[in-house]
Amino acid sequence: MHNIDIDLVEMTLDVMKYAIHRITETDPKMNMPKSEAELKSLTGETITPKGIGGEKAFQLWKDVLVKATVPIDHPRHLAFVPASPTRAAVMFDLVTSASSIHGSYWLEGAGGIFCENEAMRWLVSLTGLPEGAFGVFTSGGTAANLSAIVTARDYWRSLDASNNQKRGLIITSSGAHSSVIAMAKVIDSDIVLIDTEEALEGNKLEQTIRNLYKEDRSRLFAVVATGGTTNAGIIDDLKGIAEVCESEKIWMHVDAAYGGGALVSNVTRPLFAGIEKADSITIDPHKWLFSPYDCGAILYKNPALAKKAHEQEGSYLEIFKDEGAKGFNPSDYQIQLTRRVRGLPLWFSLAMHGTDRYKQAIERGMELAQNAGKMIADLPHVELVRNPGLSCVLFRRIGWKTEDYRDWTFQNQRNGFALVAPTKWKKNGVVETVARFCFINPDTTEKDIEMILETMV
């Protein structure tokens, strides 16, 4: 299977041509997913005893399968939190795969891990965490959040042996990312959601803690604040929350998976005041730092606590900790043992473009959000739900119901034009369906926004 032959060489050239076309493409197609039955009828059997051959398999990919996927970097893909990896990052993702590096231990992956650590130092510098803080790249925000909370719980249990018999408790806001609730289930912890339509304030957190039963207060080991909610770009009162966590001796985790990119900008950095007090922070470079999927990051104020929680033991792993293999081992600081060097594309893109270009690109996303807000305010058929938050804009089409938003979303996608999905917003206890823009791609234009809004007329 690994023998080099002329067919493989030709296939490599075909793959490189495809990659070059994809990287340099200026007018990507939006595409539309197909059902599994449709795809099966178009491809036939692809996994067979003798194989169908690389040429046919690759042709099926180009002619059928990739056309049933939505490119996350399309300039009119404004749903969810899209992504817009730089061409440099995409190109180096190919290099990362071709280099075949195991990124768990320094013994095997020193050069790649070194590059990741260079990028990580820059990330840490954005947060203002104290000297000694550091982190590792993960598969995304869910893995990063889970790694942080496992560390927090391990630290809490180390403080009092009786905590080992208790089911932990986490407090967060109703605006927190869905992964926070999911990870609480994974580690079998309870979670208290503070119902808030805007930022979670420190005084509301303090009151919630005071109102806990004594038994529940003894189980509380972490608070998860949000540095830019996925839905609306809202930043919690990080300074106030930090003061409460410090006073109550509770682990403070900040989920800035989406919003963390805004730390680069001098304009929005003050909105994150207090993040430097956090015990752990999640940032997803594959969201607003222009890396390919999948690249998240978890940062720790005290990495030694993470190492204590995550370091794995095994006779086959002992060599990695030998003096002769001494170095930074990323697997010691998060839940995964086996990992690829996900931070390499970010490192290369930062090295190639410089951090000033990143600042400009992120500020462009916020500029697009502000300009979209002004356009919406000037149009008679739409109105803002709230002022834009970071690069998110919530707005309503006057007179529309839930099904109207849904039909509009699918119609635009079927037309190969745009992907803009609805969401829910709660105001004064009333939940309504609204439309939402999330601007990540600096190639999106005001004309794109104007054309999308015209489809709502």
The 8 nearest C-alpha neighbors of each residue, nearest first, counted from 0:
[[1, 2, 3, 4, 7, 50, 53, 52],
 [2, 0, 3, 4, 7, 8, 6, 5],
 [1, 3, 0, 4, 7, 5, 6, 8],
 [4, 2, 1, 7, 5, 8, 6, 0],
 [5, 3, 7, 6, 2, 8, 9, 1],
 [4, 6, 8, 7, 9, 3, 10, 11],
 [7, 5, 9, 8, 4, 10, 53, 3],
 [6, 8, 10, 9, 4, 5, 11, 3],
 [7, 9, 5, 11, 10, 6, 12, 4],
 [10, 8, 12, 6, 11, 7, 5, 13],
 [9, 11, 7, 13, 12, 8, 6, 14],
 [12, 10, 8, 14, 9, 13, 7, 15],
 [11, 13, 15, 9, 10, 14, 16, 8],
 [14, 12, 10, 16, 11, 15, 17, 9],
 [13, 15, 17, 11, 12, 16, 10, 18],
 [14, 16, 18, 12, 17, 13, 19, 11],
 [17, 15, 13, 19, 14, 18, 20, 12],
 [16, 18, 14, 20, 15, 19, 21, 13],
 [19, 17, 15, 21, 20, 16, 22, 14],
 [18, 20, 16, 22, 21, 17, 15, 23],
 [21, 19, 17, 23, 18, 22, 24, 16],
 [22, 20, 18, 24, 19, 23, 17, 27],
 [21, 23, 19, 20, 24, 86, 18, 89],
 [24, 22, 20, 21, 19, 25, 86, 18],
 [25, 23, 21, 20, 22, 26, 27, 19],
 [24, 26, 27, 23, 22, 21, 73, 20],
 [25, 27, 24, 28, 73, 74, 29, 23],
 [28, 26, 25, 24, 73, 29, 70, 21],
 [27, 29, 30, 415, 26, 73, 70, 416],
 [28, 30, 415, 69, 416, 27, 70, 417],
 [31, 29, 69, 28, 66, 415, 67, 68],
 [30, 32, 67, 413, 68, 412, 69, 33],
 [33, 31, 67, 68, 34, 30, 69, 66],
 [34, 32, 67, 37, 38, 35, 31, 36],
 [35, 33, 37, 36, 38, 32, 39, 67],
 [34, 36, 38, 37, 39, 33, 40, 32],
 [37, 35, 39, 34, 38, 40, 33, 41],
 [38, 36, 34, 40, 35, 39, 33, 41],
 [37, 39, 41, 35, 40, 36, 42, 34],
 [40, 38, 36, 42, 43, 41, 37, 35],
 [39, 41, 37, 38, 43, 42, 36, 35],
 [40, 42, 38, 39, 43, 37, 63, 59],
 [43, 41, 39, 40, 38, 44, 59, 45],
 [42, 44, 39, 40, 41, 45, 38, 46],
 [43, 45, 46, 42, 47, 39, 51, 40],
 [44, 46, 47, 43, 51, 42, 56, 50],
 [45, 47, 44, 50, 48, 51, 49, 43],
 [46, 48, 50, 49, 45, 44, 51, 52],
 [47, 49, 50, 46, 51, 45, 44, 52],
 [50, 48, 47, 51, 52, 46, 45, 44],
 [51, 49, 47, 52, 48, 46, 45, 53],
 [50, 52, 55, 45, 56, 49, 53, 47],
 [53, 51, 54, 50, 55, 56, 49, 57],
 [52, 54, 56, 55, 57, 51, 10, 7],
 [53, 55, 57, 56, 52, 58, 10, 51],
 [54, 56, 58, 57, 53, 52, 59, 51],
 [57, 55, 53, 59, 58, 54, 52, 60],
 [58, 56, 60, 54, 59, 55, 53, 61],
 [57, 59, 55, 61, 60, 56, 62, 54],
 [60, 58, 56, 62, 63, 57, 61, 55],
 [59, 61, 64, 57, 58, 65, 63, 62],
 [60, 62, 58, 59, 65, 63, 57, 64],
 [63, 61, 59, 60, 58, 64, 66, 65],
 [64, 62, 59, 66, 60, 61, 65, 67],
 [63, 65, 60, 66, 67, 59, 61, 62],
 [64, 66, 67, 68, 60, 61, 63, 62],
 [67, 65, 64, 68, 63, 30, 62, 31],
 [66, 68, 32, 65, 64, 31, 33, 30],
 [69, 67, 65, 66, 32, 30, 31, 70],
 [68, 70, 30, 29, 71, 31, 67, 32],
 [71, 69, 72, 73, 68, 29, 27, 28],
 [70, 72, 82, 81, 73, 69, 76, 83],
 [73, 71, 83, 70, 82, 74, 440, 76],
 [72, 74, 76, 75, 70, 71, 27, 29],
 [75, 73, 443, 76, 442, 440, 72, 77],
 [76, 74, 417, 73, 77, 418, 447, 443],
 [77, 75, 418, 73, 74, 417, 78, 419],
 [76, 78, 437, 436, 419, 75, 438, 418],
 [77, 79, 419, 420, 76, 418, 437, 80],
 [78, 80, 81, 437, 77, 420, 229, 230],
 [81, 79, 78, 437, 286, 82, 229, 77],
 [82, 80, 71, 79, 78, 77, 439, 286],
 [83, 81, 286, 71, 72, 439, 84, 285],
 [82, 84, 72, 289, 440, 85, 439, 71],
 [85, 83, 289, 290, 291, 88, 82, 89],
 [84, 86, 88, 87, 289, 89, 83, 290],
 [85, 87, 89, 88, 22, 90, 84, 23],
 [86, 88, 90, 85, 348, 89, 91, 347],
 [89, 87, 344, 85, 91, 348, 90, 86],
 [90, 88, 92, 86, 91, 87, 291, 85],
 [91, 89, 87, 92, 88, 93, 86, 94],
 [92, 90, 94, 88, 93, 344, 89, 95],
 [91, 93, 95, 89, 94, 90, 344, 88],
 [94, 92, 91, 96, 95, 90, 97, 89],
 [93, 95, 91, 97, 92, 96, 98, 90],
 [94, 96, 92, 98, 93, 97, 91, 99],
 [97, 95, 93, 98, 94, 99, 92, 100],
 [96, 98, 94, 99, 95, 93, 100, 92],
 [99, 97, 95, 96, 100, 94, 93, 101],
 [100, 98, 97, 96, 101, 95, 339, 94],
 [101, 99, 98, 102, 108, 339, 340, 107],
 [102, 100, 339, 108, 103, 107, 338, 99],
 [103, 101, 340, 339, 108, 338, 100, 104],
 [102, 104, 330, 329, 338, 101, 328, 337],
 [105, 103, 328, 106, 107, 102, 108, 329],
 [104, 106, 109, 108, 326, 107, 328, 327],
 [105, 107, 324, 104, 108, 319, 109, 325],
 [108, 106, 105, 104, 109, 101, 102, 100],
 [107, 109, 105, 102, 111, 101, 110, 112],
 [108, 110, 105, 112, 111, 113, 107, 106],
 [111, 109, 113, 112, 108, 114, 105, 107],
 [110, 112, 114, 113, 108, 109, 115, 340],
 [113, 111, 115, 109, 114, 110, 108, 116],
 [112, 114, 116, 110, 111, 115, 109, 117],
 [115, 113, 117, 111, 112, 116, 346, 343],
 [116, 114, 342, 112, 118, 117, 113, 343],
 [115, 117, 119, 113, 118, 114, 112, 120],
 [118, 116, 114, 120, 119, 115, 113, 121],
 [117, 119, 346, 115, 121, 116, 120, 122],
 [118, 120, 116, 122, 121, 117, 115, 123],
 [121, 119, 123, 117, 122, 118, 116, 124],
 [120, 122, 124, 118, 119, 123, 125, 117],
 [123, 121, 119, 125, 124, 120, 118, 126],
 [122, 124, 120, 125, 126, 121, 119, 133],
 [125, 123, 121, 122, 126, 127, 120, 128],
 [126, 124, 122, 123, 127, 262, 263, 121],
 [127, 125, 128, 123, 124, 275, 274, 262],
 [126, 128, 275, 124, 125, 129, 123, 274],
 [127, 129, 275, 126, 132, 300, 123, 130],
 [130, 128, 132, 131, 127, 300, 275, 276],
 [131, 129, 132, 128, 300, 133, 127, 301],
 [130, 132, 129, 133, 301, 300, 302, 128],
 [133, 131, 300, 130, 299, 301, 129, 128],
 [134, 132, 298, 299, 302, 131, 123, 300],
 [133, 135, 298, 297, 299, 119, 296, 302],
 [136, 134, 296, 297, 329, 137, 298, 332],
 [135, 137, 296, 295, 342, 341, 297, 294],
 [136, 138, 295, 296, 139, 294, 143, 142],
 [137, 139, 294, 293, 295, 142, 136, 140],
 [295, 140, 138, 294, 137, 141, 142, 293],
 [139, 141, 143, 295, 142, 256, 144, 283],
 [140, 142, 144, 143, 178, 139, 145, 182],
 [143, 141, 145, 140, 144, 139, 146, 138],
 [144, 142, 140, 297, 146, 141, 145, 281],
 [145, 143, 147, 141, 146, 142, 140, 148],
 [144, 146, 142, 148, 147, 143, 182, 149],
 [147, 145, 333, 143, 149, 144, 334, 148],
 [148, 146, 150, 144, 145, 149, 151, 143],
 [147, 149, 151, 145, 150, 146, 152, 144],
 [150, 148, 152, 146, 151, 147, 145, 153],
 [149, 151, 147, 153, 305, 148, 308, 152],
 [152, 150, 148, 154, 149, 153, 250, 147],
 [151, 153, 155, 149, 154, 150, 148, 156],
 [154, 152, 150, 156, 155, 151, 308, 149],
 [153, 155, 157, 151, 152, 156, 150, 158],
 [156, 154, 152, 158, 157, 153, 220, 151],
 [155, 157, 162, 153, 158, 154, 163, 159],
 [156, 158, 154, 155, 159, 153, 160, 162],
 [159, 157, 156, 155, 154, 160, 162, 153],
 [160, 158, 161, 162, 157, 156, 155, 163],
 [159, 161, 162, 163, 156, 157, 158, 164],
 [162, 160, 163, 159, 164, 165, 156, 158],
 [163, 161, 156, 165, 164, 160, 159, 155],
 [162, 164, 161, 165, 156, 160, 159, 166],
 [163, 165, 162, 161, 166, 160, 156, 167],
 [166, 164, 162, 163, 167, 218, 161, 217],
 [165, 167, 188, 218, 168, 164, 187, 189],
 [166, 168, 188, 218, 165, 219, 189, 220],
 [167, 169, 219, 189, 218, 190, 188, 220],
 [170, 168, 190, 221, 222, 219, 191, 220],
 [171, 169, 191, 222, 190, 192, 223, 221],
 [170, 172, 223, 192, 222, 193, 224, 191],
 [173, 171, 193, 192, 174, 175, 194, 199],
 [172, 174, 194, 192, 175, 193, 195, 171],
 [175, 173, 172, 228, 176, 195, 196, 230],
 [176, 174, 172, 173, 225, 228, 177, 171],
 [175, 177, 178, 179, 174, 229, 228, 180],
 [176, 178, 179, 180, 181, 175, 174, 182],
 [177, 179, 181, 176, 141, 180, 182, 144],
 [180, 178, 182, 181, 177, 176, 183, 175],
 [181, 179, 183, 178, 182, 177, 184, 190],
 [182, 180, 178, 184, 179, 183, 177, 185],
 [181, 183, 185, 184, 179, 180, 145, 178],
 [184, 182, 188, 180, 181, 186, 185, 187],
 [185, 183, 187, 182, 181, 186, 188, 180],
 [184, 186, 182, 183, 187, 181, 188, 145],
 [185, 187, 183, 184, 188, 182, 149, 145],
 [188, 186, 184, 185, 183, 189, 166, 167],
 [189, 187, 167, 183, 168, 186, 166, 184],
 [190, 188, 168, 167, 169, 183, 187, 191],
 [189, 191, 169, 168, 170, 192, 188, 183],
 [190, 192, 170, 169, 171, 193, 189, 168],
 [193, 191, 172, 171, 173, 194, 170, 190],
 [192, 194, 172, 173, 195, 171, 191, 170],
 [195, 193, 173, 192, 172, 196, 174, 199],
 [194, 196, 197, 193, 173, 199, 172, 198],
 [197, 195, 425, 426, 194, 198, 174, 173],
 [196, 198, 195, 199, 233, 174, 235, 234],
 [199, 197, 235, 234, 200, 233, 236, 195],
 [198, 200, 235, 236, 172, 195, 197, 201],
 [201, 199, 236, 203, 202, 198, 204, 235],
 [200, 202, 239, 240, 204, 203, 205, 236],
 [203, 201, 205, 204, 200, 206, 239, 240],
 [204, 202, 206, 200, 205, 201, 207, 199],
 [205, 203, 207, 201, 202, 206, 208, 200],
 [204, 206, 202, 208, 203, 207, 201, 243],
 [207, 205, 209, 203, 208, 204, 202, 210],
 [206, 208, 204, 210, 209, 205, 203, 211],
 [207, 209, 205, 211, 210, 206, 204, 216],
 [210, 208, 206, 207, 211, 205, 212, 216],
 [209, 211, 207, 208, 206, 212, 205, 216],
 [212, 210, 208, 209, 216, 215, 213, 207],
 [211, 213, 215, 214, 216, 210, 209, 217],
 [212, 214, 216, 215, 211, 217, 210, 218],
 [215, 213, 217, 212, 216, 218, 211, 219],
 [214, 216, 218, 212, 217, 213, 211, 219],
 [217, 215, 213, 219, 218, 214, 211, 212],
 [216, 218, 214, 215, 219, 213, 220, 162],
 [219, 217, 167, 215, 168, 216, 220, 165],
 [220, 218, 168, 216, 217, 169, 167, 221],
 [219, 221, 249, 155, 168, 250, 218, 169],
 [222, 220, 250, 169, 249, 251, 219, 223],
 [221, 223, 170, 251, 169, 171, 252, 250],
 [224, 222, 252, 171, 253, 251, 170, 221],
 [225, 223, 253, 254, 252, 171, 235, 222],
 [224, 226, 254, 253, 235, 227, 255, 234],
 [225, 227, 255, 234, 258, 254, 235, 253],
 [226, 228, 258, 232, 234, 233, 225, 255],
 [229, 227, 232, 233, 230, 231, 225, 174],
 [230, 228, 231, 232, 227, 257, 176, 80],
 [229, 231, 228, 232, 391, 422, 174, 79],
 [230, 232, 391, 233, 228, 388, 229, 392],
 [233, 231, 227, 388, 228, 389, 391, 229],
 [234, 232, 227, 228, 231, 388, 198, 235],
 [235, 233, 227, 226, 198, 225, 232, 228],
 [234, 236, 198, 199, 237, 225, 226, 224],
 [237, 235, 200, 239, 238, 199, 240, 201],
 [236, 238, 273, 240, 235, 239, 241, 274],
 [239, 237, 273, 241, 240, 236, 272, 242],
 [238, 240, 201, 242, 241, 236, 237, 243],
 [239, 241, 201, 237, 243, 242, 238, 236],
 [242, 240, 238, 244, 239, 243, 237, 245],
 [241, 243, 245, 239, 240, 244, 246, 238],
 [242, 244, 246, 240, 245, 241, 247, 205],
 [245, 243, 249, 247, 241, 246, 242, 248],
 [244, 246, 248, 242, 243, 247, 241, 249],
 [247, 245, 243, 244, 248, 242, 249, 241],
 [246, 248, 244, 245, 249, 243, 242, 205],
 [247, 249, 245, 244, 246, 250, 243, 220],
 [250, 248, 244, 221, 220, 247, 251, 245],
 [251, 249, 221, 278, 151, 220, 222, 252],
 [252, 250, 222, 277, 278, 221, 223, 244],
 [251, 253, 223, 279, 280, 277, 278, 222],
 [254, 252, 224, 280, 225, 223, 255, 226],
 [253, 255, 225, 281, 256, 226, 280, 224],
 [256, 254, 226, 259, 258, 282, 281, 257],
 [257, 255, 282, 283, 281, 254, 140, 259],
 [258, 256, 255, 259, 286, 227, 283, 287],
 [259, 257, 227, 255, 260, 226, 261, 256],
 [260, 258, 255, 261, 282, 262, 257, 256],
 [259, 261, 287, 262, 258, 288, 263, 257],
 [262, 260, 263, 259, 264, 258, 267, 361],
 [261, 263, 268, 260, 264, 259, 125, 267],
 [262, 264, 261, 358, 260, 125, 265, 268],
 [265, 263, 266, 262, 267, 261, 268, 358],
 [264, 266, 268, 267, 263, 269, 262, 261],
 [265, 267, 264, 268, 269, 270, 362, 261],
 [266, 268, 270, 269, 264, 265, 261, 262],
 [267, 269, 262, 265, 270, 271, 264, 266],
 [270, 268, 271, 272, 267, 266, 265, 262],
 [271, 269, 268, 267, 272, 234, 266, 236],
 [270, 272, 269, 268, 274, 273, 237, 226],
 [273, 271, 269, 270, 274, 238, 237, 275],
 [272, 274, 238, 237, 275, 276, 271, 241],
 [275, 273, 276, 277, 272, 271, 237, 126],
 [274, 276, 128, 127, 273, 277, 126, 129],
 [277, 275, 274, 273, 241, 278, 128, 238],
 [278, 276, 251, 274, 279, 275, 252, 253],
 [277, 279, 300, 251, 252, 299, 250, 276],
 [278, 280, 299, 252, 277, 298, 300, 147],
 [281, 279, 253, 298, 252, 297, 254, 282],
 [280, 282, 297, 254, 256, 255, 296, 143],
 [283, 281, 256, 255, 296, 259, 295, 284],
 [282, 284, 295, 256, 285, 286, 296, 140],
 [285, 283, 288, 286, 290, 295, 294, 287],
 [286, 284, 290, 294, 283, 291, 292, 289],
 [285, 287, 82, 284, 283, 288, 257, 289],
 [286, 288, 260, 289, 284, 439, 285, 257],
 [289, 287, 284, 290, 260, 286, 285, 357],
 [288, 290, 84, 83, 85, 287, 285, 284],
 [289, 291, 285, 84, 284, 345, 288, 88],
 [292, 290, 84, 285, 293, 89, 88, 289],
 [293, 291, 285, 294, 290, 138, 82, 139],
 [292, 294, 138, 139, 291, 285, 295, 341],
 [295, 293, 138, 285, 139, 292, 341, 284],
 [139, 294, 296, 283, 137, 138, 140, 136],
 [297, 295, 136, 282, 137, 135, 283, 281],
 [296, 298, 281, 143, 134, 135, 280, 136],
 [299, 297, 134, 280, 279, 133, 281, 296],
 [300, 298, 279, 302, 301, 133, 132, 134],
 [299, 301, 132, 278, 279, 302, 128, 133],
 [300, 302, 299, 303, 132, 304, 131, 278],
 [303, 301, 305, 299, 304, 133, 300, 306],
 [304, 302, 306, 305, 301, 307, 332, 308],
 [303, 305, 307, 302, 306, 301, 308, 150],
 [306, 304, 308, 302, 332, 150, 303, 307],
 [305, 307, 332, 303, 331, 309, 310, 308],
 [306, 308, 304, 305, 309, 310, 303, 150],
 [309, 307, 305, 150, 306, 153, 310, 304],
 [308, 310, 306, 331, 332, 307, 333, 305],
 [311, 309, 331, 306, 307, 308, 312, 332],
 [310, 312, 309, 313, 331, 336, 316, 330],
 [313, 311, 316, 310, 314, 317, 315, 309],
 [312, 314, 316, 315, 317, 311, 318, 310],
 [313, 315, 316, 317, 312, 318, 319, 311],
 [314, 316, 313, 317, 318, 312, 319, 320],
 [317, 315, 313, 314, 318, 319, 312, 320],
 [316, 318, 319, 314, 320, 315, 313, 321],
 [319, 317, 321, 320, 316, 315, 324, 314],
 [320, 318, 317, 321, 316, 324, 106, 104],
 [321, 319, 318, 317, 324, 325, 322, 316],
 [320, 322, 318, 324, 323, 319, 325, 317],
 [323, 321, 325, 324, 320, 319, 318, 326],
 [322, 324, 321, 325, 320, 318, 106, 319],
 [325, 323, 106, 321, 322, 319, 320, 326],
 [326, 324, 322, 323, 321, 320, 105, 327],
 [325, 327, 105, 328, 324, 106, 109, 104],
 [326, 328, 105, 329, 104, 325, 112, 109],
 [327, 329, 104, 105, 330, 103, 331, 326],
 [330, 328, 331, 103, 332, 135, 327, 104],
 [329, 331, 103, 336, 332, 328, 333, 335],
 [332, 330, 310, 306, 329, 309, 328, 333],
 [331, 333, 306, 305, 330, 309, 329, 135],
 [334, 332, 146, 335, 309, 330, 331, 305],
 [333, 335, 146, 309, 336, 332, 142, 330],
 [336, 334, 337, 333, 330, 338, 137, 142],
 [335, 337, 330, 338, 103, 334, 331, 311],
 [336, 338, 335, 103, 339, 330, 101, 102],
 [339, 337, 102, 103, 336, 101, 335, 340],
 [338, 340, 102, 341, 101, 100, 337, 103],
 [341, 339, 102, 342, 343, 111, 338, 112],
 [340, 342, 339, 294, 343, 136, 344, 293],
 [341, 343, 115, 345, 340, 344, 136, 346],
 [342, 344, 346, 345, 341, 115, 340, 114],
 [345, 343, 88, 91, 347, 346, 92, 342],
 [346, 344, 348, 342, 343, 347, 290, 88],
 [347, 345, 343, 118, 349, 344, 348, 350],
 [348, 346, 350, 344, 349, 345, 351, 343],
 [347, 349, 351, 345, 88, 87, 350, 346],
 [350, 348, 353, 346, 352, 351, 347, 345],
 [349, 351, 347, 348, 353, 352, 346, 354],
 [350, 352, 348, 349, 347, 353, 87, 346],
 [353, 351, 349, 350, 348, 356, 354, 357],
 [354, 352, 349, 355, 350, 356, 351, 357],
 [353, 355, 357, 356, 349, 358, 352, 350],
 [356, 354, 358, 357, 353, 359, 352, 360],
 [357, 355, 359, 358, 354, 353, 352, 360],
 [358, 356, 354, 360, 355, 359, 361, 353],
 [357, 359, 355, 361, 356, 360, 263, 264],
 [358, 360, 356, 362, 357, 361, 363, 355],
 [359, 361, 363, 357, 362, 358, 441, 356],
 [362, 360, 364, 363, 358, 359, 357, 261],
 [361, 363, 365, 359, 364, 360, 358, 366],
 [362, 364, 366, 360, 361, 365, 441, 359],
 [365, 363, 438, 367, 361, 362, 366, 439],
 [364, 366, 390, 368, 362, 367, 363, 389],
 [365, 367, 363, 369, 368, 364, 370, 362],
 [368, 366, 370, 364, 365, 369, 371, 363],
 [369, 367, 365, 371, 390, 366, 370, 392],
 [370, 368, 372, 366, 371, 367, 365, 387],
 [369, 371, 367, 373, 372, 368, 366, 374],
 [372, 370, 368, 374, 369, 373, 367, 375],
 [371, 373, 369, 375, 370, 374, 368, 376],
 [372, 374, 370, 376, 371, 375, 377, 369],
 [375, 373, 371, 377, 376, 372, 370, 378],
 [376, 374, 372, 378, 377, 373, 382, 381],
 [375, 377, 373, 374, 378, 382, 372, 383],
 [376, 378, 374, 375, 373, 379, 382, 381],
 [379, 377, 375, 376, 380, 381, 374, 382],
 [378, 380, 381, 377, 382, 376, 375, 397],
 [381, 379, 397, 378, 396, 456, 382, 455],
 [382, 380, 396, 397, 395, 379, 375, 378],
 [381, 383, 395, 394, 375, 376, 384, 396],
 [384, 382, 394, 385, 393, 395, 375, 376],
 [383, 385, 394, 393, 395, 382, 386, 433],
 [386, 384, 383, 387, 393, 394, 392, 388],
 [385, 387, 388, 383, 384, 372, 392, 393],
 [388, 386, 392, 391, 368, 369, 385, 389],
 [389, 387, 232, 391, 231, 233, 390, 386],
 [388, 390, 232, 365, 391, 387, 258, 227],
 [389, 391, 365, 368, 438, 364, 437, 388],
 [392, 390, 437, 388, 231, 232, 436, 387],
 [391, 393, 387, 436, 435, 368, 394, 437],
 [394, 392, 435, 384, 434, 383, 385, 436],
 [395, 393, 383, 384, 434, 382, 433, 435],
 [396, 394, 433, 382, 381, 434, 397, 383],
 [395, 397, 381, 399, 380, 398, 382, 394],
 [396, 398, 381, 380, 399, 395, 382, 379],
 [397, 399, 396, 400, 395, 380, 381, 403],
 [400, 398, 396, 403, 397, 401, 404, 395],
 [399, 401, 403, 402, 398, 404, 432, 431],
 [402, 400, 403, 404, 432, 405, 399, 431],
 [401, 403, 405, 404, 400, 406, 399, 407],
 [404, 402, 406, 400, 405, 401, 399, 407],
 [403, 405, 407, 401, 402, 406, 408, 421],
 [404, 406, 402, 408, 403, 407, 401, 409],
 [407, 405, 403, 409, 408, 404, 410, 402],
 [408, 406, 404, 410, 405, 409, 403, 411],
 [409, 407, 405, 406, 411, 410, 420, 419],
 [410, 408, 412, 406, 411, 407, 413, 405],
 [409, 411, 413, 407, 412, 408, 406, 414],
 [412, 410, 414, 416, 417, 409, 408, 413],
 [411, 413, 409, 415, 414, 410, 417, 418],
 [414, 412, 410, 415, 411, 409, 31, 416],
 [413, 415, 411, 412, 416, 410, 417, 409],
 [416, 414, 29, 412, 413, 30, 417, 411],
 [415, 417, 414, 411, 412, 29, 418, 75],
 [418, 416, 75, 411, 412, 76, 419, 415],
 [417, 419, 76, 412, 78, 77, 75, 420],
 [418, 420, 78, 77, 408, 417, 76, 436],
 [419, 421, 78, 408, 418, 434, 435, 422],
 [422, 420, 434, 433, 435, 404, 432, 419],
 [421, 423, 433, 432, 434, 435, 420, 424],
 [424, 422, 432, 431, 433, 430, 425, 421],
 [423, 425, 430, 431, 432, 426, 422, 433],
 [424, 426, 430, 429, 428, 196, 431, 427],
 [425, 427, 429, 428, 430, 424, 196, 431],
 [428, 426, 429, 425, 196, 430, 195, 424],
 [427, 429, 426, 425, 430, 196, 424, 431],
 [428, 430, 426, 425, 427, 431, 424, 423],
 [431, 429, 425, 424, 423, 426, 428, 432],
 [432, 430, 424, 423, 433, 425, 429, 401],
 [431, 433, 423, 401, 422, 424, 421, 430],
 [434, 432, 395, 421, 422, 394, 423, 431],
 [435, 433, 421, 394, 395, 393, 422, 420],
 [434, 436, 393, 392, 421, 394, 420, 422],
 [435, 437, 392, 77, 391, 78, 438, 393],
 [438, 436, 391, 77, 390, 78, 80, 439],
 [439, 437, 364, 390, 440, 77, 436, 391],
 [440, 438, 364, 287, 82, 441, 437, 83],
 [439, 441, 83, 442, 443, 438, 74, 364],
 [442, 440, 443, 360, 363, 364, 439, 361],
 [443, 441, 440, 74, 444, 73, 439, 83],
 [444, 442, 74, 441, 440, 447, 75, 445],
 [445, 443, 447, 446, 442, 448, 367, 74],
 [444, 446, 448, 447, 449, 367, 443, 370],
 [445, 447, 449, 444, 448, 450, 443, 451],
 [448, 446, 444, 450, 445, 449, 451, 443],
 [449, 447, 445, 451, 446, 450, 452, 371],
 [448, 450, 446, 452, 447, 451, 445, 453],
 [451, 449, 453, 447, 452, 448, 446, 454],
 [452, 450, 448, 454, 453, 449, 447, 455],
 [451, 453, 449, 454, 450, 455, 448, 456],
 [454, 452, 450, 455, 451, 456, 449, 448],
 [453, 455, 451, 452, 456, 450, 407, 411],
 [456, 454, 453, 452, 396, 451, 407, 380],
 [455, 453, 454, 380, 452, 396, 381, 379]]
